[in-house]
Amino acid sequence: MIVHLSRAEEEGLDGKFGDSISIAYKLLLSIGKATDAERLIPVDWVHLSGVNYNTIGDAGANFLTKYSEEARFSVQTTINPMGYDTHKQNNLSSKFKKKQGEIIKAYESMGSVPSFSCTPYELFELPERGHNVSFAESNAAVMANSVFDLHTNKESSLSALASAVTGKTPYSDLRMSSNRDPKIKIKIDTDLNSELDYGILGYFAGKTVKESCVSFGPHVSNIDMYKTKSLAAALGTSGACGMFSNKEIDGEAISFGKEEAKSVMDELNSNESGDVIALGSPQLGSYELELISNMMGGKKFSKKCMIFCARPTYEKACSSGIAQKLESEGANIICDACTCLSPLLTHDEYDGVITNSIKAAHYLNKSNKISVCLSSIKSIINENTK
């Protein structure tokens, strides 16, 4: 497939506007050819992953430092969580903090908004429905497509970075209307009650469905934000599927029942308990913080509890008194970071992590090498408060 470029895009590719733009266009052109894109199209907003030093390491940090010497973002560009909350004390190494600082400096030099959030859709004014964005954070990409009718593929950190520099992206996959209608559905044969249940469903669908869009039918029509985020995050974690729908279709159906749910739990639920509670993958929003606050009912956590959220969400919770209430009940609210690949959760310090997040469980088991006890938020509070 030949990707047709405009004259300005050709000039950018040829280096007329500098090496950083040329590199970005070369990457987008390669992706365009691989995904059968006929052209590049503009995007209104880019959200970047690859911010936490734990996720990109020395090679990523060094690349960003070098690339940022010349590169500048041409559209609004927000960024994912970093490794820790700079406003709080921690035991992280001086090397980690130094490298994390280098990464942040590089993104700031290029012109990013220091959002440090994996839920940008809760923090910023959204473009009009149908507009194109480029989201590298998987839960944000799934939410953008499925809930807010923005058009994005599940971008990599590098493809989104290239879009931030050029303001362009290949016109392919979920950017095309023909690919946004589900051709396969999940036939749900079990009760779905908690946010954990919806996370399990999403993880199963992501592993099973090879299409870009999947239908869950009416089961996802009227669920709250906690369940929606859990579903989207898990779907985006386990496979390539980047969108879900509530449309009823007559196409191929895959059954999801108690046996399929058990297979997900068997894979990810690796401990009967844990010595720390971690909530926030994706980061918790105002709705979830208020929900947890109400569930606590004045009780206190009996184990260490970390709650991860975006800083604007925390500031709003402070204004309403919810943050102070949760903190008085034993929660440590951590901003600008996330449970996933967190350097604050290590096997050296903890024997097991209690969480309700399927996405967190996936990464804690596979990357942090910590066992996980999966439970719904209701059960976590019932069993770990006094």
N, C-alpha and C positions, 0 to 999 in steps of 0.2 A: 504494500500500500504506500503510495506517495503522499506525503503530508505537504499540502500546498501552503506556502508561506507568503505573507505580504512583503512588500519591498522593505518596510521597516524591520520586519522580522528577519529577512535575509541579511540586512545590514548588521543587525544585532548578532546573528549567527556568525557572520564573517569577522566580527571583532571591531566594528566601527565605533561601538559605544563602550569598549573595554573588555578585558578578559573575563571578568565576572559574569557579564551579561552573555558573552559568547558561550561560556561553560554552561550556563543555565539553559540557553536555547538548544545546545547540543543534547543535553539530558532530556528536555521536553520532546525534541525531535525523535530521539531513540524510543521514548515511551509511546509517542504517537504512532510510530511505525509498528511497534509491537502490539498495539491495541487497535490497529486499523482506523486510526483517526485521519480524516481527510484534511483537517485544518486545526489551527489553534484558535481558542476563543478567550475573551477577557474574563477575569474574575473580579468580584467586588471585595473579597475578603479572603485572607489566608490565615490558617491556624497551624502553627508548627509544633511538631513533637521534637524529640532529640534535645531536651533541655536539661534533664537530670543527668549529672555526671555518671551515675550508675548505668545509664542506658547507652551512652555513646563513648565513654572511656577516653583515654588519652588521644587516640587517633581522631575521634570526633571533635574533641576540644581543640586540638592543634589545627585541624582543617578549618573550623569556624574562625579561629583567630586569624589565620592567613587570609581566608576568603573575605572577612569583614574589613580588611584594609582598603578594599576598593568597592565592594558590593553595597548597594543601598536598596531598600525595599521601595517598591513603586505603588503598593496598595496597602490598605490597613492590614497589619500583620500582628496577630496575638500569639502568645506562646504558652506551652504546656507547663505543668508544675516542675519546679526544680527539686533538689534532693531534701531540703530542710527549710525550716522557718528561721530566717535570719534574726527575728526578734526574740528568739528563745534560746536558752542555753542547751547544749547538747555535748555528746562525747565524741563527735566525729573528728577524724584526723585532720591535721593542718593541711595535708595534701588534698584531701577531698574538698575542703573549703576553698583552697586556692584554685583548684581546677574548676569548681563550680562557679567561682567568681569570674574566671576567664571566659567561661561559656556565656554568662549573663552579659559581660562587657561586650562580647562579640555581637550578640543579638541587639543590644542597645545601640551599638555603633551603626548597625545596619538600619535601625529605625523601628524596632519592634515596640509594641505596647507591652509593658511589663505586667501582664495579666497573671502569669503563673497559675493557670487554671486549665483543667481538662473539661470544664463545662462552660465554654465561652458563650454558648447559647442562652445561659442564664444571667450573663453579666452585661452583654452589649446589645444595642439595638440591632435587630436583624434586618437584612435586606428584604426587599419584597419577595413574595413567594415566586418561585420559578427562576430566580436569579442564580448565577453560578458562583460558587465559592470553592476553595481548595483546603480541605481539612485533613490533616495528617493524623490527628488523634482519632482512634477508631470509634469510640463511643460518640464523639461529636459528629463524625461523618454519618453514622447510622441515624442519630437523632436529627441531624440536618435534613437528610433525605426523607425520613419516615414521618417525622412529626411536623417539621416546619416547611416542608416542600421547597427546600433549597437543593441545588443540584451539585453534588460532589462525588467523586470517586473516593475510595479508601486510599488516600495518598500515603506515600512513604515520606520520611523526614526530608529526603533529598528532593523528591518531586515537588513537594510543597514549598521548599526553599527556593527552587527554581521559579515557581509561580510567583512567589513574593517579590523576587527581583525583576521579573519580566512583566508581571501582571497578566500572564497568559497560562493556558492549560490545554492539553489535547481534548478535542471534542470526541469523546468516546464513552462507552459503557453507560454508567448511570447519569451522564450528562445528556443522553439521548432519550427522548420520550419513549421510544419503542422498547427500551430496556428497563423502564420503570414500572411496567406492569408485570406482576408476578406470573410465572409460568408453572410454579410448583407450590403446593400448600402443605402445611403441617396439620394433620388431623389430630386434634387434641382429645385424648380419651381418658383424661384424669382431671381431678380438681386442681385449680390453680388459686391459691389463697394469699400467699405472702410474696414479698419482693424476691425472696430466695427461690420460690417456685418459678417465677418468671425468668429469673437468671438461669436456672437449670434448663428451662425450655429454650432460651436463646443460645446457650452453649451447645445443646444438642443440635439445634437447627444449623448453627454455624459449621459444625463438624460434618453434618450430613448433606446439606444443600450445596450444590456446586454452581447454582445460578446467582446472579447479582441481587435479585429481589425474591423474597419469599412471602407468602400469605399465611397469616395466623387466623384469618377470619374474624368473627365478632369478638373473640376472646381478648383482643387488644383495643377494643373500641372505647371503653370507658374505664381505663385503669389510671391510677394516680401517678404522679411524677416519679415517686420512688420506684414503683414497679416498672414504669416505662424506661427509666435510666438503667435499671438492673437488666432488663431484657436487651436493650440496645448495646450495653457494654459487653455482655456475655456473647451476643451474636457477633459483635465485631472482634472479639478475642479469639474465637476458635476456628475461624475460617475466612473465606474471601467475600462472603455475602455482605453487602453494604446497605441493605434497605429491607424493611418489613412493611407489610400492608395489611389492612383489614378487609380487603376486597374478597368477595366470594368468587372462586373460580372453579372450573370443571376439570382442570388439568390433573397432572400426576399428584398423588397424595402420599405422604409419609406419615405413619402413625407415631404418635408420642403418647405413651401411657406410663404406668407405674414402673414397668421394667426398664424403659428408656431413661426415666428420671433416676432410677437406682443406678444405672450404669454411669451416669455423670457423677453422682455422689460417690460411687466406688472409686472413681478416678481422682476426685479432688478433695474429698473429706478424709484426711489422712490422720486425724487425731480425735480422740473422744472428748478432749478438752484443751485448754491452753492457759497460759499465764498472763496474756495480754489481750485486750480487745482492740481491734482496729476497724474503724468505720470510715468509709469514704473512698470508694473506688467504683465509680467516679466520685469526685469530691461532693460532699453533701451540700445541698442548697437550703434556702430558708424553709422550704416546706418540710424537709426531712428533719432539720434541727428542731423545729416547733413540734413535730410529731414525736420525736424522741423525748423532748422536754415534757410533753404531756404524759407520755408513757411512764416516765420516771416516778411521777406522783410523790416527789419529796424523798424518795429513797436514794441511797448512795451506791455507787459502783463498789463491789467487793474486790475487784481486780483492776489493775492499771488499764485505763481506757484512753486510746488516742482517737480523736475525731479530726478528720482532715477536711478542710473547706477552703474556698477562695477567700482572700482577705476582705473584699467588699461584702461578702456574705457574713463574715465574722463581725464586721463593723455594724452591719444592719442588725445582727443578733445582739450586739452590745447595746444598741439604741433601744431595743425592745425589752432588754433584761434577760433574754433567753440564754445568751452566752454566759452571763454571770451565774445564772441558775444552774446550768450544766456544769460549770467549773466548780461550783460549791458542792455539787453532787459527785465530784471526783473525776470529771472528764478533763483531759488535756487537749484543748483545741489548737490544732496546728494548721497554720495558713501557708499558702504558696507551695505546698507539697502534697503528696498523695500516697496512699497505701502501696500502690504498685511500684516495685523495685526500690522501695524506700530503704535508705541506709540506716534508718532508725529502727528497723526490724531485722535483726540478725540472729542467726542460730547460736552465736556465742552468748547472746543476752537472754534469749527466750527459747523455751522448749516447744511452744506451740502458740499459734495465733487463733483467736476466736473472731470470726467475721461473718457477715451475711452477704459478702460480695463474691460472686463466682469469678469475676475478673481478677480480684485480689488473690483468691485461692489459687488460680492458675499460675500466677507469677510468683507467689510466695513459695509454692511447692517446687516449681521448675527453676526459678532464678535465685531466690533468696535461700532456697534449700531449708525452709522451715515448714514443719507439719501444720496443718490447718484443721480447725474444727468449724464446720459450716453450720450455721443456724440462722433462723429468721431474726429480725430485730426484736420482735416480741419475745421470742424465747431467750435471746441473749439478755434482755433486761430482766425477765422473770427469773433467770437462773444465776445471774451475776450481780444482783443488787441485794441490799439488806436495809 
